[in-house]
């Protein structure tokens, strides 16, 4: 299918990036005649093809916003917009751009999921930017940040041999929060769905700021709006329940999970040979955050964090299973604290638990926690939590006779609580999808 033949004004073509963003934008045959601001205004020196394309989409508005004085007042008038006004599509012409294809393919000739997470976050930001923008050049802009990822579900493998597009729009807004839904489409069918939550803050005070209203028009838009509103109520209810003390049933569940862990710790010779302690599945990586990874607001791009977390989660599942894993879902991502340029960031991962109900598709649930560590201050705070679900690649499983995933066993109450929280979240998601 030739996706380029039906490009509209809200469709953004993606091209391979082999040049530096400081080079003249006019030198690219697909770029407009706009002249970009100096390099200091770019959110980093090197970007993915999608980030560059989306930056070009926003550059006209951003050029104006950069010139607003620091004492500009906050926005005073809220507009009412429709989902169609924020709808944006990006197109990957893999069939005709071999360089672009090389930038995105993994060892199995499929789309690199880590880079896809980056691109989804960048697209969600542009969609949110469109919804929240106005024509008042006298007011200061809102700061729009990723608050969480509700869920990302892979419905089928995504090949880089065929053209691909990602399309999305705002489906719900609260007072200061915004939900964006996106679909990855290949060969006219949906290969992946993703829901992101953004929040708006005032640039000066960093307090929550009101956003433009949303009026769904079509029946489908109304269904999506109602579903997002119901999920928002569930999130608020869950936050309230988390503050309550555990009841007797939860204590019993914790005890059941910890009983096998005590055998591993106290009588290892008698422990289940099909099990492994949760702490023995851990991997870790660390990095210093550089200016080339920052976003429009000067902080580290959320998509970059998801990319790095995914790579560690994939490695954790690989080391645990002993054969190549296959990505299924991002179960949930929370952005608790911003990550700044110069921060020392540590990612810690582990397998929380496994499921064997479907022998053809055993499940591996991986948790990744990001910590901003400041050695000078002797402090370490959690900035993000990520939850991924993997299975194993069928062709790899077929080559390993008698393959079976081991059971993961928590050894501490804190580990057991994390396992139960994810199990409960998964059960809730399944009940809502029925």
C-alpha positions as CSV (number, residue, x, y, z in Angstrom):
1,X,0.0,0.0,0.0
2,X,1.4,3.5,-0.9
3,X,0.6,5.6,2.2
4,X,2.3,8.6,0.7
5,X,-0.4,8.9,-2.0
6,X,-3.0,10.0,0.6
7,X,-1.1,12.3,2.9
8,X,-3.2,15.1,4.4
9,X,-2.2,18.4,6.2
10,X,-2.3,16.5,9.5
11,X,-0.1,13.7,8.2
12,X,3.7,14.0,8.8
13,X,6.1,12.0,6.6
14,X,9.1,10.5,8.3
15,X,12.5,10.4,6.6
16,X,15.8,8.9,7.6
17,X,18.2,11.2,9.5
18,X,21.9,11.1,8.5
19,X,22.5,14.9,8.8
20,X,22.9,17.1,11.9
21,X,19.9,19.3,12.8
22,X,22.2,22.4,12.5
23,X,22.4,21.9,8.7
24,X,20.2,24.0,6.5
25,X,16.7,22.7,6.6
26,X,16.3,23.7,2.9
27,X,18.8,21.0,1.9
28,X,16.3,18.3,2.6
29,X,13.9,17.6,-0.2
30,X,11.1,16.9,2.2
31,X,11.5,19.8,4.5
32,X,9.7,23.1,4.3
33,X,11.4,26.5,3.8
34,X,11.3,27.3,7.5
35,X,14.6,28.3,9.1
36,X,15.0,26.7,12.5
37,X,16.2,28.5,15.6
38,X,19.8,28.0,16.8
39,X,20.8,24.7,18.1
40,X,20.3,25.7,21.7
41,X,16.5,25.6,21.1
42,X,16.6,22.0,19.9
43,X,15.7,19.3,22.4
44,X,19.1,17.6,21.7
45,X,21.5,17.4,18.8
46,X,20.6,14.0,17.4
47,X,17.0,12.7,17.2
48,X,15.0,9.9,15.8
49,X,13.4,10.5,12.4
50,X,10.1,10.9,14.1
51,X,11.3,13.5,16.6
52,X,12.7,15.6,13.8
53,X,9.5,15.3,11.8
54,X,7.4,16.3,14.8
55,X,9.7,19.2,15.7
56,X,9.2,20.5,12.2
57,X,5.4,20.2,12.7
58,X,5.6,22.4,15.8
59,X,8.3,24.8,14.8
60,X,6.0,27.6,13.6
61,X,4.3,27.8,17.0
62,X,7.5,27.2,18.9
63,X,9.3,30.1,17.1
64,X,6.6,32.4,18.4
65,X,6.5,31.0,21.9
66,X,10.3,31.4,22.4
67,X,9.9,35.2,22.0
68,X,7.3,35.6,24.8
69,X,8.8,37.5,27.7
70,X,9.2,35.8,31.1
71,X,6.6,38.1,32.7
72,X,3.9,37.0,30.3
73,X,0.6,36.1,32.0
74,X,-0.8,32.6,32.0
75,X,-3.6,31.7,29.5
76,X,-6.9,33.1,30.6
77,X,-9.4,31.8,28.0
78,X,-10.2,28.1,27.6
79,X,-11.2,26.9,24.1
80,X,-13.4,24.0,23.2
81,X,-11.9,21.7,20.7
82,X,-12.8,18.4,19.0
83,X,-10.8,15.2,18.7
84,X,-10.4,15.7,15.0
85,X,-8.5,19.0,15.5
86,X,-5.7,17.2,17.3
87,X,-5.6,14.1,15.1
88,X,-2.1,13.6,13.8
89,X,-0.6,10.8,11.7
90,X,3.0,10.0,11.0
91,X,4.1,7.8,8.1
92,X,7.1,5.5,7.8
93,X,7.8,4.9,4.2
94,X,9.8,1.7,4.9
95,X,9.2,0.2,1.4
96,X,10.9,3.1,-0.4
97,X,13.4,4.3,2.2
98,X,16.0,1.7,3.0
99,X,18.0,4.0,5.3
100,X,14.9,4.6,7.4
101,X,14.3,0.8,7.5
102,X,17.8,0.2,8.8
103,X,17.3,2.7,11.5
104,X,14.3,0.9,12.9
105,X,14.7,-2.8,12.4
106,X,15.7,-5.2,15.1
107,X,17.7,-8.5,14.6
108,X,14.4,-10.3,13.6
109,X,13.5,-7.7,10.9
110,X,10.8,-6.3,13.1
111,X,10.2,-2.7,14.4
112,X,12.4,-2.0,17.4
113,X,9.9,-1.7,20.2
114,X,12.2,0.6,22.3
115,X,12.3,3.2,19.4
116,X,8.6,2.8,18.9
117,X,8.0,3.8,22.5
118,X,10.1,6.9,21.9
119,X,8.1,7.8,18.8
120,X,4.7,7.2,20.6
121,X,5.7,9.6,23.4
122,X,6.8,12.2,20.9
123,X,3.6,11.9,18.9
124,X,1.5,12.0,22.0
125,X,3.3,15.2,23.0
126,X,2.6,16.8,19.6
127,X,-1.1,15.8,19.8
128,X,-1.4,17.3,23.3
129,X,0.5,20.5,22.1
130,X,-2.1,20.9,19.3
131,X,-5.0,20.6,21.7
132,X,-3.6,23.0,24.3
133,X,-2.3,25.7,21.9
134,X,-4.2,29.0,21.3
135,X,-3.7,32.1,19.2
136,X,-3.0,34.5,22.1
137,X,0.7,35.5,21.6
138,X,0.7,37.6,24.8
139,X,0.3,34.6,27.2
140,X,2.9,32.1,28.3
141,X,2.5,28.5,27.1
142,X,1.6,25.5,29.2
143,X,4.3,22.9,30.2
144,X,3.0,19.6,29.0
145,X,4.5,16.4,30.5
146,X,3.9,12.7,30.3
147,X,2.3,11.6,33.5
148,X,1.7,7.9,32.8
149,X,1.2,5.3,30.1
150,X,-2.1,3.5,30.7
151,X,-1.4,0.5,28.4
152,X,0.3,-0.4,25.2
153,X,-0.8,-3.7,23.5
154,X,0.9,-5.3,20.6
155,X,-1.7,-7.2,18.5
156,X,0.6,-8.6,15.9
157,X,4.3,-8.4,15.0
158,X,5.3,-5.1,13.2
159,X,7.5,-5.7,10.1
160,X,9.8,-3.0,8.7
161,X,9.3,-4.3,5.1
162,X,5.9,-2.6,4.8
163,X,4.9,1.0,5.1
164,X,3.6,1.9,8.5
165,X,1.6,4.8,10.0
166,X,0.8,5.9,13.6
167,X,-2.3,7.9,14.1
168,X,-3.8,9.4,17.2
169,X,-5.9,12.1,18.9
170,X,-7.1,13.4,22.2
171,X,-9.9,11.2,23.5
172,X,-10.5,12.8,26.9
173,X,-9.6,15.8,29.1
174,X,-10.0,16.5,32.8
175,X,-9.2,19.8,34.5
176,X,-5.4,19.5,33.8
177,X,-5.0,15.9,32.5
178,X,-5.3,14.7,28.9
179,X,-5.6,11.2,27.5
180,X,-4.3,10.4,24.0
181,X,-5.0,7.2,22.1
182,X,-2.8,6.1,19.2
183,X,-2.9,3.2,16.8
184,X,0.0,1.7,14.8
185,X,-1.5,0.6,11.5
186,X,0.2,-1.7,8.9
187,X,-1.4,-3.1,5.8
188,X,-4.8,-1.5,6.8
189,X,-5.0,-3.3,10.2
190,X,-4.2,-2.2,13.7
191,X,-0.9,-3.7,15.0
192,X,-0.7,-1.9,18.3
193,X,-2.7,0.4,20.5
194,X,-1.4,2.9,23.1
195,X,-2.9,5.2,25.7
196,X,-0.9,8.0,27.2
197,X,-1.8,10.5,30.0
198,X,-0.3,14.0,29.9
199,X,-0.7,16.7,32.4
200,X,-0.5,20.5,32.0
201,X,1.5,22.7,34.4
202,X,2.2,26.4,34.6
203,X,5.7,27.2,33.5
204,X,6.4,29.6,36.4
205,X,4.6,28.0,39.3
206,X,4.8,24.3,38.2
207,X,1.2,24.0,39.5
208,X,-1.5,22.1,37.6
209,X,-3.0,24.3,34.9
210,X,-6.4,24.0,33.2
211,X,-6.5,22.8,29.6
212,X,-8.8,23.4,26.7
213,X,-12.1,21.5,26.8
214,X,-13.0,18.6,24.5
215,X,-16.3,17.9,22.7
216,X,-16.5,14.5,21.1
217,X,-18.6,14.5,17.9
218,X,-19.0,11.0,16.5
219,X,-20.4,8.0,18.3
220,X,-17.0,6.4,18.4
221,X,-15.4,9.5,19.9
222,X,-18.1,9.5,22.6
223,X,-17.5,5.8,23.4
224,X,-13.7,6.5,23.7
225,X,-14.4,9.6,25.9
226,X,-16.7,7.6,28.3
227,X,-14.2,4.8,28.5
228,X,-11.3,7.2,29.3
229,X,-13.5,8.9,32.0
230,X,-14.2,5.6,33.6
231,X,-10.5,4.7,33.7
232,X,-9.8,8.1,35.3
233,X,-12.3,7.3,38.0
234,X,-10.7,3.9,38.6
235,X,-7.3,5.5,38.9
236,X,-8.5,7.9,41.5
237,X,-10.3,5.2,43.4
238,X,-7.1,3.1,43.4
239,X,-5.1,6.0,44.8
240,X,-7.6,6.2,47.6
241,X,-7.5,2.4,48.3
242,X,-3.7,2.4,48.3
243,X,-3.8,4.6,51.4
244,X,-5.9,2.1,53.4
245,X,-4.2,-0.5,55.5
246,X,-4.1,-4.1,54.3
247,X,-7.0,-6.3,55.3
248,X,-6.8,-9.9,56.5
249,X,-7.3,-11.4,53.0
250,X,-4.3,-9.4,51.7
251,X,-2.2,-10.7,54.7
252,X,-3.2,-14.2,53.8
253,X,-2.2,-13.7,50.1
254,X,1.2,-12.3,51.2
255,X,1.8,-15.3,53.5
256,X,1.0,-17.7,50.7
257,X,3.5,-16.0,48.4
258,X,6.2,-15.8,51.0
259,X,5.9,-19.4,52.2
260,X,8.0,-20.8,49.4
261,X,10.4,-18.0,49.7
262,X,11.2,-18.9,53.3
263,X,12.1,-22.4,52.1
264,X,14.5,-21.0,49.5
265,X,16.1,-18.8,52.2
266,X,16.1,-21.3,55.2
267,X,16.3,-24.7,53.5
268,X,17.6,-24.1,50.0
269,X,18.4,-27.8,49.4
270,X,14.6,-28.6,49.7
271,X,13.5,-25.6,47.5
272,X,11.4,-26.2,44.4
273,X,13.8,-26.8,41.5
274,X,11.4,-25.2,39.1
275,X,11.5,-22.0,41.1
276,X,13.9,-19.1,41.5
277,X,14.1,-16.2,43.9
278,X,12.9,-12.9,42.6
279,X,16.2,-11.2,43.6
280,X,18.1,-13.7,41.4
281,X,16.4,-12.4,38.3
282,X,17.7,-8.8,38.7
283,X,19.6,-6.8,36.2
284,X,20.8,-3.2,36.4
285,X,22.1,-0.4,34.2
286,X,23.2,3.2,34.8
287,X,23.8,6.3,32.8
288,X,24.4,10.0,33.0
289,X,21.7,12.1,31.3
290,X,23.1,14.3,28.6
291,X,21.7,17.4,26.8
292,X,21.1,15.4,23.6
293,X,18.3,13.6,25.4
294,X,16.3,16.6,26.6
295,X,12.8,17.6,25.6
296,X,11.3,21.0,24.8
297,X,11.3,21.9,28.5
298,X,14.9,21.1,29.0
299,X,14.3,17.9,30.9
300,X,15.0,14.3,29.8
301,X,12.6,13.1,27.1
302,X,10.1,10.6,28.5
303,X,10.3,8.5,25.4
304,X,14.1,8.1,25.9
305,X,13.5,6.8,29.4
306,X,10.9,4.3,28.1
307,X,13.3,3.2,25.4
308,X,16.1,2.5,27.9
309,X,13.7,0.8,30.3
310,X,12.4,-1.5,27.5
311,X,15.9,-2.5,26.5
312,X,16.7,-3.6,30.1
313,X,13.4,-5.3,30.5
314,X,14.0,-7.3,27.2
315,X,17.5,-8.3,28.4
316,X,16.0,-9.4,31.8
317,X,13.4,-11.6,30.2
318,X,16.0,-13.0,27.8
319,X,18.5,-13.9,30.6
320,X,15.6,-15.4,32.7
321,X,14.0,-17.5,29.9
322,X,17.2,-18.6,28.2
323,X,15.6,-18.0,24.8
324,X,14.7,-14.9,22.9
325,X,11.6,-13.2,24.3
326,X,8.8,-11.6,22.4
327,X,7.2,-8.3,23.5
328,X,3.4,-8.3,24.2
329,X,2.5,-5.3,26.4
330,X,3.5,-2.3,28.3
331,X,1.3,-2.8,31.3
332,X,1.8,0.6,33.0
333,X,4.3,3.4,33.3
334,X,4.4,6.1,35.9
335,X,6.4,9.3,35.7
336,X,6.7,10.4,39.4
337,X,9.6,12.9,39.2
338,X,11.2,14.8,36.3
339,X,14.7,13.7,35.2
340,X,17.1,16.5,34.5
341,X,20.2,16.9,32.3
342,X,23.2,15.8,34.4
343,X,21.3,13.4,36.6
344,X,22.8,10.0,37.4
345,X,20.1,7.6,36.5
346,X,19.9,3.9,37.5
347,X,17.5,1.3,36.1
348,X,16.9,-1.8,38.2
349,X,14.8,-4.6,36.7
350,X,13.5,-8.0,37.8
351,X,11.0,-10.6,36.8
352,X,8.1,-10.2,39.2
353,X,6.2,-13.4,38.3
354,X,5.4,-15.8,35.4
355,X,2.2,-17.4,34.2
356,X,1.9,-20.8,32.5
357,X,-1.8,-21.1,31.9
358,X,-1.3,-21.1,28.1
359,X,1.5,-23.5,27.3
360,X,1.9,-22.0,23.9
361,X,2.3,-18.5,25.3
362,X,3.8,-18.5,28.8
363,X,4.0,-15.0,30.2
364,X,6.9,-13.1,31.8
365,X,6.1,-10.0,33.8
366,X,9.1,-7.6,34.2
367,X,9.3,-4.6,36.4
368,X,11.9,-1.8,35.8
369,X,12.4,1.0,38.4
370,X,14.3,4.2,37.5
371,X,16.2,5.9,40.3
372,X,17.7,9.4,40.2
373,X,20.8,9.1,42.3
374,X,22.7,12.1,43.7
375,X,25.9,10.8,45.3
376,X,26.8,14.3,46.6
377,X,23.6,14.5,48.5
378,X,23.5,10.8,49.4
379,X,20.0,10.5,48.0
380,X,18.2,8.2,45.6
381,X,14.6,8.8,44.5
382,X,12.3,6.8,42.2
383,X,11.5,8.8,39.1
384,X,9.7,6.1,37.1
385,X,8.2,2.6,37.2
386,X,7.7,0.5,34.1
387,X,5.9,-2.8,33.7
388,X,6.3,-5.0,30.6
389,X,4.9,-8.4,29.6
390,X,6.8,-10.8,27.4
391,X,6.4,-14.3,26.1
392,X,8.9,-16.3,24.2
393,X,9.4,-16.5,20.4
394,X,7.6,-19.6,19.1
395,X,10.5,-20.5,16.8
396,X,13.0,-20.3,19.7
397,X,10.7,-22.3,21.9
398,X,10.3,-25.0,19.3
399,X,14.1,-25.6,19.2
400,X,14.3,-26.2,22.9
401,X,12.7,-29.5,23.9
402,X,11.0,-29.6,27.3
403,X,11.2,-25.8,27.7
404,X,9.4,-24.4,30.7
405,X,9.6,-21.1,32.5
406,X,10.6,-21.2,36.2
407,X,8.3,-19.8,38.9
408,X,9.5,-16.6,40.5
409,X,9.5,-16.6,44.3
410,X,9.5,-13.4,46.5
411,X,11.6,-13.6,49.6
412,X,10.5,-10.4,51.4
413,X,7.2,-8.7,52.2
414,X,8.1,-5.7,50.0
415,X,8.7,-8.0,47.0
416,X,5.4,-9.9,47.7
417,X,3.5,-6.7,47.8
418,X,4.9,-5.6,44.4
419,X,3.9,-8.9,42.9
420,X,0.3,-8.7,44.3
421,X,-0.1,-5.1,43.1
422,X,0.8,-6.1,39.5
423,X,-1.4,-9.2,39.7
424,X,-4.4,-7.1,40.9
425,X,-3.7,-4.5,38.1
426,X,-3.7,-7.3,35.5
427,X,-6.9,-8.8,36.8
428,X,-8.6,-5.4,36.7
429,X,-7.5,-4.8,33.1
430,X,-8.8,-8.2,32.1
431,X,-12.2,-7.6,33.8
432,X,-12.5,-4.2,32.0
433,X,-11.7,-5.7,28.6
434,X,-14.4,-8.4,28.8
